[in-house]
């Protein structure tokens, strides 16, 4: 006979269970975990109305490497579980929720706390706590108070507050937000528009998506503040269609904000009208560039235009337009409610506030982080990120996405702010941060990013369309063992010409990964060209298919993986590859966990 379930459920009303339902959490199975909590609690006689209050959905918790993350808050005491599956739920309910004894072996460890300790959360503070589909949850934490606060003010006072905060655009260029608003507010022509640029397309970047998925009302409130400040009655959110969850939650948030009177006619009886529409982009990276984005909203092909005139003077349908990205707008409610001095006290002299980064690549603690401007790369990579996977040696980090550059380990102590990154040949960008270890080939990495930008070039201007193609052809030759003397110099010449003569920011920054890797890792380029060797053994055409006796741990995994019986191996003996039998398929290389195949 199965053991009878305990029926004691006193204190259950003081229970809160929080589960991440961001894209990362859902991919890890968070909805199934939520459903299982519902089934288990129902089996103990918990009524539906109480159950609905107990189990709360939240946005991204940040530490994506440990999803599914679950908070159990019982009688005011909170415990966080990591890597939870539906199979774990029954025990958590029985032992923790009903008996008050947390399941210790599933609780987060020291790395979870280390991941969060050096973060300063403004935008992400509530993403892991409130239900993104419940406007009342946002209102209960002070949401839309900033909207109430601005209406008694003159529009120039709102602009001055934003200017005094030092907030710079978080989309890449870092232009002062208050200055951009001031220019647009004084520009002639009506109507005026404000656009939220949510066309996040950098490889490895998911900051804007996570903010919208976790706290969409913060973006809406930011748009209302911006619209009021510049005199715009209409706003657009331009978001890529590949973000269905973010779009779904944004639609819910806009509808609920309209019902509550925060958008629409005569907002809060202020006399100010403002409404928001969503425009879904087709996924073209070039549409992240503001003039191409405007063309797309207008129903035209997304291609950039020469500037000036700038959108602040002549933007959407030829009218004055402000374009801010998600992160910029989501900062505004806090700036208005807490004051410019508070925001300006965070960060550095020229880079105020915090920055959200998507920490990805060959690092232990992948996820979403928010750190104060000026924090060092070392603190991000080691204190927050936990260092490289398998304790490999840190080699470089790519910031700014395909438009940024690779910063080497020798610069590990540099501060992360706009000026320092630009000085190192990279950029802040929207916030992608891809970590590389000593198994990464920097020539191959440059080729990867240039392949992306070459594919995404709109083709309008010759330097970007043809120049990046020629650079990619040279990089491809080098990685295939066909590099020639003078290739490095030719890459430098082409890269600098493309930066100087391209029409828009995509072309102007496309050579950055190549130029920065040549600057800091020229020896790897020379090894490929002059020695016919890829030091990281990544480029297949340059692999020698020999076994390093020093690195080989005699595990035999390469022997088992080889499809052509080219590997001979005996226990406690290093493996040997017979080159007459080797078909250079790479199976041994992929199987070796110790990088012993050269």
C-alpha positions in Angstrom: 0.0 0.0 0.0 1.4 3.5 -0.9 2.0 5.8 2.0 -0.9 8.0 2.8 -0.3 11.6 1.9 -0.2 14.1 4.8 -3.2 16.4 4.8 -1.8 19.1 7.1 -1.8 22.3 5.0 -1.9 25.0 7.6 0.3 27.9 6.7 -0.1 27.2 3.0 -1.6 30.7 2.6 1.8 32.1 3.5 3.4 30.2 0.6 4.8 31.8 -2.6 6.5 29.7 -5.4 8.2 31.7 -8.1 9.3 30.1 -11.4 11.1 31.7 -14.3 9.0 31.8 -17.5 11.5 33.7 -19.7 12.6 32.0 -22.9 15.5 30.3 -21.2 13.4 29.0 -18.3 10.7 27.8 -20.7 13.3 26.0 -22.8 14.6 24.3 -19.7 11.0 23.1 -18.8 9.7 25.7 -16.4 6.1 25.4 -17.6 6.2 21.7 -16.9 7.6 22.4 -13.4 4.7 24.9 -12.8 2.2 22.4 -13.9 3.6 19.7 -11.6 3.5 22.1 -8.6 -0.1 22.6 -9.4 -0.8 18.9 -9.6 1.1 18.1 -6.4 -0.5 20.9 -4.4 -4.0 20.0 -5.6 -3.4 16.4 -4.5 -3.1 17.8 -0.9 -6.4 19.5 -1.1 -5.2 23.0 -1.9 -8.0 25.0 -3.5 -7.7 26.6 -6.9 -8.0 30.2 -5.7 -5.2 29.7 -3.1 -3.1 27.8 -5.7 -3.3 30.6 -8.2 -1.9 33.0 -5.6 0.8 30.6 -4.5 2.4 29.8 -7.8 3.8 32.9 -9.5 5.4 33.3 -13.0 8.4 35.6 -13.3 10.7 36.8 -16.0 14.3 35.8 -16.5 16.2 35.3 -13.2 19.5 35.9 -14.8 21.4 32.8 -14.0 20.4 30.8 -17.1 23.0 28.1 -16.5 21.0 26.9 -13.5 17.5 26.9 -15.0 14.9 25.9 -13.9 15.3 28.2 -10.9 12.5 28.0 -8.3 12.0 30.2 -5.2 10.0 28.8 -2.4 9.0 31.4 0.1 7.4 29.9 3.2 6.3 32.0 6.1 8.6 34.8 5.0 11.7 32.7 4.5 13.0 32.3 1.0 14.9 29.4 -0.5 16.1 29.1 -4.1 16.4 25.8 -5.9 18.4 25.2 -9.1 18.2 22.8 -12.1 14.7 21.7 -11.1 12.7 19.3 -13.2 9.1 18.1 -12.8 10.5 14.9 -11.1 11.9 17.0 -8.3 8.6 18.8 -7.4 6.9 16.1 -5.4 9.8 15.9 -2.9 9.9 19.7 -2.6 6.2 19.9 -1.9 6.3 17.1 0.7 9.5 17.9 2.5 9.8 21.7 2.2 6.3 23.0 1.8 4.4 20.6 4.1 7.1 19.7 6.6 9.2 22.9 6.5 12.5 21.1 5.7 14.2 22.4 2.5 15.7 19.8 0.2 19.3 21.0 0.8 21.0 19.1 -2.0 18.9 21.0 -4.6 19.4 24.4 -3.2 21.6 27.0 -5.0 25.3 27.0 -4.0 27.9 29.7 -3.4 28.3 30.3 -7.1 24.7 31.5 -7.3 25.3 34.1 -4.7 28.7 35.1 -6.2 26.9 35.5 -9.6 24.6 38.1 -8.0 26.8 39.8 -5.4 28.6 42.3 -7.7 25.6 43.1 -9.7 23.6 46.4 -9.3 20.1 45.8 -10.6 17.8 48.5 -11.8 16.2 47.0 -14.9 16.4 43.4 -13.8 15.5 44.0 -10.2 11.9 43.0 -10.6 12.2 40.6 -13.6 12.6 37.6 -11.4 10.0 38.7 -8.9 6.8 40.0 -10.6 4.4 38.3 -13.0 5.1 40.0 -16.4 1.5 39.5 -17.5 0.0 41.1 -14.4 -0.2 44.9 -14.5 -1.2 45.1 -10.9 2.1 43.3 -9.9 3.9 46.2 -11.6 1.7 48.8 -10.0 2.3 47.3 -6.6 6.1 47.9 -6.8 5.6 51.5 -7.8 4.9 51.1 -11.5 3.5 54.1 -13.4 4.3 56.4 -10.5 6.8 58.1 -12.8 4.0 58.8 -15.3 2.0 60.5 -12.5 5.1 62.5 -11.5 5.9 64.0 -14.9 2.5 65.5 -15.7 2.7 68.4 -13.3 6.1 69.2 -14.8 6.9 71.2 -18.0 8.3 69.1 -20.8 11.7 70.8 -20.6 11.9 69.9 -16.9 11.6 66.2 -17.8 14.2 66.5 -20.5 16.6 68.3 -18.1 16.1 65.6 -15.5 17.1 62.9 -18.0 20.0 65.0 -19.2 21.2 65.5 -15.6 21.1 61.8 -15.0 23.8 61.3 -17.7 21.8 58.4 -19.3 23.4 57.4 -22.6 21.8 55.3 -25.3 22.2 51.6 -24.6 21.8 50.6 -28.2 25.4 51.0 -29.1 26.5 54.5 -30.0 26.1 55.9 -26.4 24.5 59.2 -27.5 23.2 61.3 -24.5 19.5 60.6 -24.2 18.6 64.0 -22.8 20.4 65.7 -25.7 18.6 63.6 -28.3 15.2 64.4 -26.7 16.1 68.1 -26.5 16.9 68.3 -30.2 13.7 66.5 -31.2 11.5 68.6 -28.9 12.8 71.8 -30.5 12.5 70.4 -34.1 9.8 71.8 -36.3 7.0 69.6 -37.5 4.1 67.6 -36.2 3.2 64.9 -35.3 6.3 63.7 -33.5 7.1 60.1 -32.8 9.0 58.0 -30.3 10.2 54.5 -31.3 11.4 51.7 -29.1 14.1 49.8 -31.0 13.7 46.2 -29.9 15.3 44.8 -33.0 18.0 43.0 -31.1 20.0 40.9 -33.5 23.6 40.4 -32.2 24.7 36.8 -32.0 24.6 35.8 -28.3 22.5 38.8 -27.2 19.2 38.5 -25.4 19.1 41.5 -23.1 16.2 43.5 -24.6 14.2 40.4 -25.2 14.5 39.4 -21.5 13.6 42.9 -20.3 10.4 42.9 -22.4 9.6 39.3 -21.3 10.2 40.0 -17.7 8.9 43.6 -17.2 7.2 44.9 -20.3 5.5 47.8 -18.4 8.8 49.4 -17.6 9.4 49.9 -21.4 5.9 51.2 -21.9 6.2 53.6 -19.0 9.5 54.8 -20.4 7.9 55.4 -23.8 5.1 57.5 -22.2 7.8 59.6 -20.4 9.7 60.1 -23.6 6.6 60.9 -25.6 5.5 63.5 -23.1 9.0 65.1 -23.0 9.3 65.5 -26.8 5.7 66.2 -27.6 4.9 62.9 -29.3 1.5 61.4 -29.1 2.4 58.2 -31.0 4.9 55.5 -30.2 6.0 52.3 -32.0 7.8 49.3 -30.7 9.8 47.8 -33.5 10.5 44.2 -32.4 11.7 41.2 -34.4 9.1 38.6 -35.1 11.5 35.9 -33.8 10.6 37.0 -30.3 7.1 35.6 -30.0 7.0 35.4 -26.2 8.2 39.1 -25.9 5.6 40.2 -28.4 2.8 38.2 -26.6 3.6 39.8 -23.3 4.0 43.3 -24.8 0.5 43.0 -26.4 -0.9 42.0 -23.0 0.9 44.9 -21.3 -0.2 47.5 -23.8 -3.9 46.3 -23.6 -3.8 46.4 -19.8 -2.1 49.8 -19.7 -4.9 51.1 -22.0 -7.6 49.7 -19.7 -6.0 51.3 -16.7 -5.8 54.7 -18.5 -2.0 54.9 -18.7 -2.1 55.1 -22.5 -4.8 56.4 -24.7 -6.7 59.7 -24.6 -6.2 62.2 -21.8 -3.9 60.0 -19.7 -4.7 60.3 -16.0 -6.7 63.5 -16.9 -3.5 65.3 -17.8 -4.7 66.4 -21.2 -1.9 64.3 -22.8 -2.8 61.7 -25.4 -0.4 58.8 -26.2 -0.7 55.4 -27.8 1.6 52.6 -28.8 1.6 50.3 -31.8 3.8 47.2 -32.3 5.6 46.7 -35.6 7.1 43.2 -36.1 10.3 43.2 -38.1 11.3 40.3 -40.4 14.7 39.7 -38.7 17.0 41.8 -40.9 19.9 42.9 -38.7 20.3 46.1 -40.7 16.9 47.2 -39.4 18.6 47.8 -36.0 20.1 50.9 -37.7 17.6 53.7 -37.1 17.0 55.0 -40.6 16.6 51.4 -41.9 14.2 50.8 -39.0 12.1 53.8 -40.0 12.0 52.7 -43.6 10.7 49.3 -42.4 7.9 50.9 -40.3 6.9 52.9 -43.4 6.5 49.7 -45.4 9.6 50.2 -47.4 12.7 47.9 -47.7 14.8 48.3 -44.6 17.8 50.2 -46.0 19.8 53.0 -44.3 19.9 56.6 -45.5 22.7 59.0 -45.3 22.7 61.4 -42.4 22.1 64.3 -41.9 19.2 64.9 -41.7 19.0 62.9 -38.4 15.7 61.3 -37.3 15.4 63.9 -34.5 14.7 66.4 -37.3 13.3 64.2 -40.1 12.4 60.7 -39.1 9.3 58.6 -39.4 7.2 59.9 -42.3 9.5 62.9 -42.5 8.6 64.1 -39.0 10.8 64.6 -35.9 11.4 61.2 -34.3 13.3 59.9 -31.3 14.6 56.3 -31.3 15.7 54.7 -28.1 16.4 51.1 -27.4 14.6 48.9 -24.8 17.2 49.3 -22.1 17.4 53.1 -22.4 13.6 53.4 -22.1 13.3 50.9 -19.2 15.7 53.0 -17.2 13.5 56.1 -17.3 10.9 55.2 -14.7 13.6 54.8 -12.0 15.3 58.0 -13.1 12.1 60.0 -12.7 11.0 58.4 -9.4 14.4 58.3 -7.7 16.0 61.4 -9.3 18.8 62.2 -11.7 21.4 62.4 -8.9 20.7 58.9 -7.7 21.2 57.5 -11.2 24.3 59.7 -11.9 25.9 58.4 -8.6 26.2 54.9 -10.2 28.9 54.2 -12.7 31.8 56.5 -13.9 32.1 60.2 -14.7 31.2 59.8 -18.4 29.3 56.4 -18.3 26.5 56.7 -15.8 24.2 53.9 -14.4 24.3 50.2 -15.1 24.6 48.1 -18.2 22.9 44.8 -18.9 25.0 42.1 -20.6 24.3 38.7 -22.0 27.2 36.7 -20.7 27.7 33.8 -23.1 30.4 31.7 -24.7 33.0 29.5 -23.0 32.1 30.6 -19.5 30.7 28.6 -16.5 27.9 31.0 -15.4 26.1 31.9 -18.6 23.2 34.3 -18.2 22.0 37.8 -18.0 23.8 40.3 -15.7 23.4 43.9 -14.8 26.5 45.7 -13.5 27.5 49.2 -12.7 29.5 51.0 -15.4 33.2 50.9 -14.7 33.3 47.4 -13.3 36.3 45.5 -14.5 36.3 42.7 -17.1 38.0 40.6 -14.5 35.1 41.0 -12.0 32.6 40.1 -14.7 34.4 37.1 -16.1 35.7 35.6 -12.9 33.7 36.9 -9.9 30.3 36.8 -11.7 30.9 34.4 -14.6 33.0 31.9 -12.6 35.8 31.8 -15.1 36.0 29.6 -18.2 34.5 26.2 -18.6 36.6 23.3 -17.4 38.9 25.9 -15.9 40.5 26.6 -19.3 42.7 29.7 -19.7 40.8 32.9 -20.5 41.8 34.2 -23.9 39.5 37.0 -25.0 36.0 38.5 -24.8 34.0 39.9 -27.7 31.9 42.9 -26.8 29.5 44.8 -28.9 28.4 41.8 -31.1 29.6 41.6 -34.7 30.2 45.3 -34.7 32.5 45.1 -31.7 36.0 43.8 -31.2 37.9 41.1 -29.3 39.6 42.2 -26.1 42.5 40.0 -25.0 43.3 38.6 -21.6 46.1 41.2 -21.2 43.3 43.8 -20.8 41.4 41.8 -18.2 41.7 44.7 -15.6 40.2 47.3 -17.9 37.0 49.0 -16.8 33.8 48.4 -18.8 32.6 51.7 -20.0 32.0 53.5 -23.3 35.4 55.2 -23.5 37.5 52.2 -22.4 35.9 49.8 -24.8 36.3 52.2 -27.7 39.9 52.7 -26.8 40.5 48.9 -27.0 39.1 48.7 -30.5 35.7 47.4 -29.4 32.4 49.0 -28.3 29.6 48.7 -25.8 27.0 47.8 -28.4 23.7 46.6 -27.1 25.4 44.3 -24.5 26.5 41.0 -26.0 29.6 39.6 -24.2 31.0 36.4 -25.7 33.8 34.8 -23.7 36.6 32.8 -25.4 39.1 30.4 -23.9 42.4 29.0 -25.2 40.6 26.5 -27.5 39.3 29.4 -29.6 40.9 30.3 -32.9 40.8 34.1 -33.2 41.1 33.9 -37.0 38.1 31.6 -37.1 36.2 33.9 -34.6 36.8 36.9 -36.8 35.6 34.9 -39.8 32.4 33.9 -37.9 31.5 37.5 -37.1 32.4 38.8 -40.5 30.2 36.1 -42.1 27.3 37.4 -40.1 27.7 41.0 -41.0 28.4 40.2 -44.7 25.2 38.2 -44.8 23.3 41.0 -43.1 24.7 43.8 -45.3 21.8 45.4 -47.1 24.0 45.9 -50.1 23.2 49.5 -50.6 26.8 50.8 -50.5 29.8 49.3 -52.2 32.3 49.4 -49.4 30.1 47.3 -47.2 28.7 45.1 -49.9 31.9 44.3 -51.7 34.5 45.1 -49.1 33.3 42.8 -46.4 32.9 40.0 -49.1 36.6 40.4 -50.1 37.7 40.4 -46.4 35.7 37.2 -45.8 37.2 35.6 -48.9 40.7 36.3 -47.5 39.8 35.0 -44.0 38.3 31.9 -45.5 41.5 31.2 -47.5 43.6 31.7 -44.3 41.5 29.2 -42.3 41.7 26.7 -45.2 45.5 26.8 -45.2 45.7 28.9 -48.4 46.9 32.2 -46.8 49.5 34.2 -48.6 52.1 36.8 -47.7 50.4 40.2 -47.6 47.0 38.9 -46.6 47.2 40.6 -43.2 48.2 43.9 -44.6 45.4 43.6 -47.2 42.9 42.9 -44.4 44.0 46.0 -42.5 43.8 48.2 -45.6 40.4 46.9 -46.6 39.1 47.2 -43.0 40.1 50.8 -42.6 38.7 51.8 -46.0 35.4 50.1 -45.2 35.2 51.9 -41.8 35.8 55.3 -43.4 33.5 55.0 -46.4 30.5 52.9 -45.5 27.1 54.5 -45.4 25.8 53.3 -42.0 27.0 52.0 -38.7 26.9 48.3 -39.8 29.5 48.9 -42.5 31.5 51.3 -40.4 31.9 48.7 -37.6 31.9 45.4 -39.6 35.7 45.2 -39.8 36.1 45.6 -36.0 36.4 41.9 -35.2 39.1 41.5 -37.9 41.0 44.6 -37.0 41.0 43.9 -33.3 42.1 40.3 -33.6 44.9 41.3 -35.9 45.9 44.0 -33.4 46.0 41.6 -30.4 46.5 38.2 -32.0 48.6 38.8 -35.1 50.8 35.8 -34.2 47.8 33.5 -34.8 47.3 35.0 -38.3 51.0 34.5 -39.0 50.9 30.9 -37.8 48.1 30.1 -40.2 49.8 31.8 -43.1 53.5 31.2 -42.6 53.6 27.9 -40.7 50.3 26.3 -41.9 49.3 25.7 -38.3 46.2 26.7 -36.3 47.5 27.1 -32.8 44.0 26.3 -31.3 43.6 23.3 -33.7 40.1 24.6 -34.7 40.7 25.1 -38.4 40.2 21.5 -39.8 42.4 22.1 -42.9 45.3 22.9 -40.7 45.1 20.1 -38.2 48.0 17.7 -38.2 46.1 14.8 -36.6 48.8 13.8 -34.2 48.5 13.1 -30.5 50.3 15.1 -27.9 51.9 12.7 -25.5 52.0 15.4 -22.9 48.3 16.2 -23.1 47.0 12.7 -23.7 45.4 11.2 -20.6 45.2 7.7 -22.2 41.4 7.5 -21.9 40.8 5.9 -25.3 37.9 8.1 -26.3 39.6 9.0 -29.6 40.2 5.3 -30.3 36.5 4.5 -29.8 35.3 7.5 -31.9 37.5 6.9 -35.0 35.5 5.5 -37.9 38.5 4.4 -40.0 40.5 2.5 -37.4 43.3 5.0 -37.7 43.8 5.3 -34.0 45.7 2.7 -32.0 45.5 2.7 -28.2 46.2 0.4 -25.3 45.4 1.0 -21.6 47.9 3.2 -19.9 49.4 4.1 -23.2 49.1 7.3 -25.3 47.0 7.0 -28.5 48.7 7.1 -31.9 47.2 8.1 -35.2 48.1 6.3 -38.4 48.1 9.0 -41.0 47.8 6.5 -43.8 44.4 5.5 -42.5 43.3 8.9 -41.2 40.5 10.4 -43.2 40.7 13.7 -41.3 37.0 13.6 -40.3 37.7 15.3 -36.9 35.9 12.6 -34.9 38.9 12.0 -32.7 39.3 15.8 -32.2 35.7 16.2 -31.1 35.9 13.2 -28.8 39.1 14.2 -26.9 38.2 16.1 -23.7 41.8 17.2 -23.1 42.6 18.9 -26.5 45.4 16.4 -27.1 44.7 16.0 -30.8 46.8 18.6 -32.7 
